[in-house]
C-alpha cells in the first residue's frame, strides 16, 4: 500500500466532496483522513488516500483530470512514518486581538525548541464584549522529550505579553 496526500482547491460549490470521493472510490482508493474548509469563497482541503501501488497511477491520472471540472488537485506520495516514542504531545490555545505577525512569532518560538506543529487551526471571531475581531488559534504539537516545558511556557508567555494575546499549553 502507498499513501497519497492530496491538496485540493476549487471555487466553492455543492458537490465537490462527492466528485472527489467518487473519483477516489472508482479508482480503488480508500479515503483516510481529511480536513476541508470554505476559505474566502474557495473550497480547500487536504486528505490522505491509501491505495495499492499498482492502482496509484490510474488514480493520480483520474484526479488530475478533475481540473477540467474546476477542482485542482496537487498529489504527493508518502510513506507512513512511525510515531516517535521520544516525544510529548501538547496543545496550544491562543486568543487575542488580531494583528499581523502572531503566527510568525509563535512558530519561530516553537521552531527554536524543535517542536513540530502536527495540526494548526486559526480563525477570526467577534469579541463577546465588542465588535473587534479576535484571532484564535488551536494547535497540536509534538515536543521532543528533552524540552523543558516550563522554559517553553515562559518563552511563550513573553511573546504573549508582547503580542497582547493569551496562550495556554495543555
LOVEX-606084 format. One line per 2 residues: number of its first residue (from 1); their letters; for each residue x, y, z of N, C-alpha, C. Coordinates in pm, whole numbers, plus 50000, padded with zeros to 5 digits. Each point is the difference from the previous one (the first is absolute). Layout:
residues N
NUM> a> X,Y,Z,X,Y,Z,X,Y,Z ~ ...
***
This chain:
residues 170
1> xx> 50085,49881,50000,49915,50119,50000,50088,50125,50000 ~ 49948,50101,49937,50066,50130,50002,49897,50104,50041
3> xx> 50050,50111,50047,49911,50110,50038,50022,50115,49903 ~ 49890,50064,49964,50004,50122,49920,49945,50112,50087
5> xx> 50076,50107,50008,49953,50119,50071,49950,50096,49892 ~ 49873,50035,50009,49937,50085,49900,49970,50136,50059
7> xx> 50033,50104,49927,49959,50135,50032,49904,50042,49890 ~ 49883,50046,50039,49897,50034,49901,49953,50144,50019
9> xx> 49967,50065,49889,49944,50135,50006,49911,50021,49879 ~ 49890,50071,50022,49905,50029,49892,49909,50113,50045
11> xx> 49939,50070,49904,49893,50092,50040,49893,49917,50073 ~ 49954,50050,50114,49907,49922,50081,49865,49985,49931
13> xx> 49952,49874,49999,49866,49970,49949,49961,49863,50053 ~ 49871,49972,50007,49956,49868,50047,50051,49889,49908
15> xx> 50031,49885,50058,50037,49883,49922,50148,49973,49985 ~ 50086,50089,50049,50144,49980,49983,50052,49879,50078
17> xx> 49954,49983,50123,50045,49885,50080,49950,49871,49936 ~ 49877,50002,49949,49948,49881,49935,50081,49967,49874
19> xx> 50034,50100,49920,50080,49980,49880,50136,49938,50035 ~ 50063,50055,50102,50130,49951,50043,49990,49859,50057
21> xx> 49903,49977,50087,49987,49868,50062,49961,49893,49899 ~ 49917,50035,49903,49961,49903,49897,50120,49962,49913
23> xx> 50082,50098,49966,50119,49973,49919,50095,49909,50076 ~ 50018,50025,50128,50088,49917,50082,49946,49857,50008
25> xx> 49872,49987,50029,49939,49867,50013,50001,49924,49867 ~ 49969,50069,49891,49997,49936,49868,50136,49945,49960
27> xx> 50107,50054,50058,50135,49960,49962,50070,49919,50109 ~ 49922,49945,50094,50055,49908,50100,50067,50064,50119
29> xx> 49982,50130,50018,50062,50068,50113,49914,49994,50125 ~ 50063,50016,50114,49931,50001,50129,50028,50135,50067
31> xx> 49896,50081,50019,50009,50133,50063,50028,49977,50148 ~ 50114,50049,50052,50037,49977,50140,49973,50121,50088
33> xx> 50077,50104,49984,49989,50119,50086,49984,50122,49912 ~ 49929,50101,50052,49986,50122,49921,49966,50118,50089
35> xx> 50027,50116,49945,49959,50126,50061,49964,50092,49884 ~ 49878,50049,50000,49951,50082,49889,49922,50118,50053
37> xx> 50010,50112,49928,49932,50121,50044,49963,50087,49881 ~ 49909,50090,50025,49970,50108,49906,50080,50120,50048
39> xx> 50089,50048,49915,50086,50113,50036,49995,50103,49889 ~ 49955,50120,50032,49995,50111,49904,49931,49959,49870
41> xx> 49890,49927,50011,49923,49960,49883,50055,49880,49925 ~ 50107,49943,50052,50060,49882,49938,49978,49880,50089
43> xx> 49988,49883,49938,50000,49873,50070,50147,49957,50002 ~ 50053,49972,50118,50140,49960,50012,50009,49884,50098
45> xx> 50087,49907,49969,50014,49887,50090,50128,49923,49978 ~ 50025,49913,50094,50112,49908,49994,49949,49866,50049
47> xx> 50042,49893,49934,49956,49868,50042,50104,49895,49967 ~ 49987,49886,50066,50088,49886,49976,49915,49888,49943
49> xx> 50050,49941,49892,49936,49887,49935,50098,49884,50002 ~ 49952,49884,50039,50079,49877,49996,49960,49922,49875
51> xx> 50101,49944,49932,49972,49927,49877,50114,49902,49974 ~ 49969,49890,49929,50106,49907,49964,50091,50068,49898
53> xx> 50124,49962,50001,50098,50064,49912,49960,49988,49853 ~ 49946,49885,49959,49964,49982,49860,49878,50082,49958
55> xx> 49921,50049,50095,49883,50083,49967,50028,50150,50015 ~ 50118,50035,50051,50031,50140,50028,50000,50088,49875
57> xx> 50067,49957,49895,50009,50083,49879,49864,50026,49936 ~ 49915,49898,49983,49866,50030,49945,49921,50099,50087
59> xx> 50012,49989,50132,49931,50096,50088,50058,50140,49982 ~ 50132,50010,49994,50064,50131,49981,49952,50063,49869
61> xx> 49995,49921,49894,49952,50052,49871,49855,50049,50011 ~ 49915,49922,50065,49859,50038,50015,49985,50127,50082
63> xx> 50080,50013,50107,49993,50120,50083,50046,50123,49923 ~ 50104,49986,49919,50049,50114,49923,49897,50044,49895
65> xx> 49919,49908,49950,49897,50033,49902,49885,50081,50062 ~ 49991,50003,50133,49895,50078,50065,50017,50149,49979
67> xx> 50120,50043,49959,50020,50143,49976,49907,50052,49890 ~ 49962,49913,49907,49907,50043,49894,49862,50034,50058
69> xx> 49974,49954,50125,49874,50031,50068,50020,50105,50109 ~ 50118,50065,49999,50027,50110,50093,50068,49961,50130
71> xx> 50030,49871,50018,50061,49955,50125,50149,49972,49976 ~ 50085,50085,50055,50145,49981,49988,50046,49907,50112
73> xx> 50079,49900,49964,50048,49902,50097,50152,49991,49988 ~ 50070,50026,50109,50144,49981,50009,50022,49869,50075
75> xx> 50085,49913,49946,50015,49865,50055,50146,49976,50039 ~ 50020,49947,50119,50134,49961,50045,49993,49860,50058
77> xx> 50092,49915,49957,50009,49865,50059,50067,50011,50136 ~ 49958,49912,50091,50057,50002,50134,50003,49860,50058
79> xx> 50101,49974,50076,50006,49877,50077,49965,50035,50144 ~ 49919,49920,50064,49958,50026,50137,50121,49987,50092
81> xx> 50023,50104,50078,50113,50004,50093,49953,49953,50137 ~ 50077,49912,50064,49960,49960,50136,50012,50118,50096
83> xx> 49907,50007,50093,50002,50108,50098,50120,49984,50093 ~ 50061,50113,50032,50115,49998,50091,49952,49974,50143
85> xx> 50071,49913,50068,49965,49972,50140,50081,50089,50094 ~ 50089,50080,49942,50086,50087,50080,49951,50144,49994
87> xx> 49868,50019,50015,49942,50133,49992,49873,50005,50084 ~ 49952,50122,50020,49876,50024,50073,49904,50077,49911
89> xx> 49872,49972,50012,49898,50075,49927,49937,50101,50094 ~ 49991,50125,49955,49933,50104,50077,49913,50081,49907
91> xx> 49908,50075,50058,49917,50090,49921,50031,50144,50039 ~ 49985,50087,49904,50020,50143,50022,49872,50069,49959
93> xx> 49950,50087,50086,49883,50081,49968,50041,50146,50015 ~ 49959,50081,49903,50037,50141,49999,49877,50081,49962
95> xx> 49982,50113,50067,49894,50093,49961,50047,50141,50035 ~ 49969,50093,49911,50037,50139,50023,49955,50085,49883
97> xx> 50019,50132,50014,49963,50091,49893,50084,49968,49876 ~ 49934,50000,49886,50068,49966,49876,50100,50107,49962
99> xx> 50118,49954,49959,50104,50089,49947,50097,49915,49920 ~ 50067,50059,49903,50098,49924,49921,50114,49948,50087
101> xx> 50047,49880,49969,50120,49946,50064,49977,49901,50112 ~ 49878,49974,50040,49976,49909,50112,50051,49860,49968
103> xx> 49960,49945,49887,50043,49864,49964,50151,49995,49982 ~ 50057,50102,49937,50145,50004,49981,50075,49997,50134
105> xx> 49960,50081,50094,50069,50007,50130,49991,49868,50076 ~ 49881,49942,50003,49982,49874,50073,50075,49887,49931
107> xx> 49990,49993,49867,50068,49891,49928,50151,50012,50011 ~ 50054,50121,50005,50144,50016,50019,50043,49946,50137
109> xx> 49921,50028,50102,50033,49950,50134,49993,49848,50003 ~ 49898,49942,49939,49988,49854,50000,50116,49937,49923
111> xx> 50040,50062,49891,50110,49948,49919,50131,49998,50079 ~ 50022,50101,50083,50124,50004,50083,50009,49878,50092
113> xx> 49887,49946,50039,49996,49882,50087,49986,49870,49920 ~ 50005,50010,49868,49986,49883,49910,49865,49932,50019
115> xx> 49898,50081,50024,49864,49949,50020,49931,49991,49864 ~ 49935,49888,49975,49929,49979,49876,49853,50036,50017
117> xx> 49947,50079,49909,49858,50034,49999,49929,49890,49922 ~ 49923,49918,50071,49928,49888,49938,49870,50046,49937
119> xx> 49933,50096,50064,49874,50054,49950,49990,50144,50047 ~ 49954,50086,49912,49979,50141,50035,49869,50045,49940
121> xx> 49916,50059,50083,49872,50054,49955,49991,50144,50051 ~ 49974,50094,49910,49988,50140,50039,49869,50056,49946
123> xx> 49950,50102,50068,49879,50068,49953,49989,50137,50062 ~ 49922,50085,49937,49964,50130,50056,49860,49989,50056
125> xx> 49982,50045,50124,49869,49996,50064,49969,50138,50056 ~ 49872,50030,50014,49960,50128,50059,50015,49993,50151
127> xx> 50053,50108,50056,50013,50008,50145,49863,50004,50065 ~ 49987,49936,50116,49869,49992,50065,49954,50135,50053
129> xx> 50091,50088,50038,49962,50129,50056,50010,50114,49899 ~ 50061,49972,49885,50015,50104,49898,49991,49936,49863
131> xx> 50001,50084,49900,49996,49949,49863,50140,49974,49946 ~ 50101,50021,50084,50138,49979,49955,50024,49853,49967
133> xx> 50081,49979,49896,50034,49864,49961,50112,49947,50088 ~ 49979,49878,50047,50102,49931,50078,50059,49888,49916
135> xx> 50130,49981,50011,50068,49892,49932,50006,49883,50096 ~ 49958,49884,49953,49997,49881,50085,50078,49890,49928
137> xx> 50085,49930,50074,50078,49890,49943,49998,49882,50097 ~ 49989,49881,49942,50011,49875,50075,50101,49915,49925
139> xx> 50095,49943,50075,50103,49918,49936,50028,49877,50083 ~ 50030,49892,49929,50050,49878,50062,50148,49995,49966
141> xx> 50082,49984,50102,50145,50008,49984,50066,49871,50047 ~ 50111,49965,49936,50084,49889,50045,50130,50061,50050
143> xx> 50026,49981,50129,50114,50061,50067,50105,49892,50028 ~ 50124,50021,49956,50105,49903,50032,50012,49979,50151
145> xx> 50030,49879,50041,50002,49963,50142,50093,50088,50084 ~ 50108,50049,49945,50095,50078,50078,49962,50145,50024
147> xx> 49890,50046,49942,49961,50140,50014,49942,50024,50139 ~ 50050,50105,50065,49949,50040,50131,49870,50077,49977
149> xx> 49887,49939,50038,49870,50061,49974,49980,50131,50077 ~ 50062,50013,50118,49991,50127,50074,50072,50111,49924
151> xx> 50116,49968,49942,50074,50097,49920,49920,50040,49876 ~ 49939,49901,49936,49916,50027,49884,49884,50092,50039
153> xx> 49934,49970,50111,49888,50081,50048,50045,50145,50023 ~ 50115,50019,50064,50050,50135,50027,50031,50074,49870
155> xx> 50058,49930,49905,50031,50061,49871,49873,50044,49928 ~ 49899,49915,50000,49874,50034,49935,49926,50112,50074
157> xx> 50009,50002,50134,49935,50107,50076,50063,50135,49969 ~ 50132,50003,49980,50066,50126,49963,49949,50050,49866
159> xx> 49985,49910,49905,49947,50037,49869,49855,50044,50014 ~ 49922,49927,50080,49859,50034,50019,49985,50141,50057
161> xx> 50087,50036,50094,49995,50134,50056,50029,50105,49895 ~ 50102,49975,49915,50034,50095,49894,49886,50014,49899
163> xx> 49936,49888,49966,49892,50002,49901,49864,50032,50059 ~ 49991,50003,50132,49876,50023,50072,49895,49895,49964
165> xx> 50042,49873,50013,49912,49885,49979,50012,49908,50120 ~ 49904,49911,50015,50003,49898,50105,50039,49868,49937
167> xx> 50097,49932,50060,50045,49870,49951,49987,49900,50114 ~ 49943,49883,49969,49988,49893,50097,50058,49874,49940
169> xx> 50086,49932,50077,50053,49869,49961,49935,49895,50086 ~ 49959,49890,49941,49942,49887,50074,50075,49875,49965
***
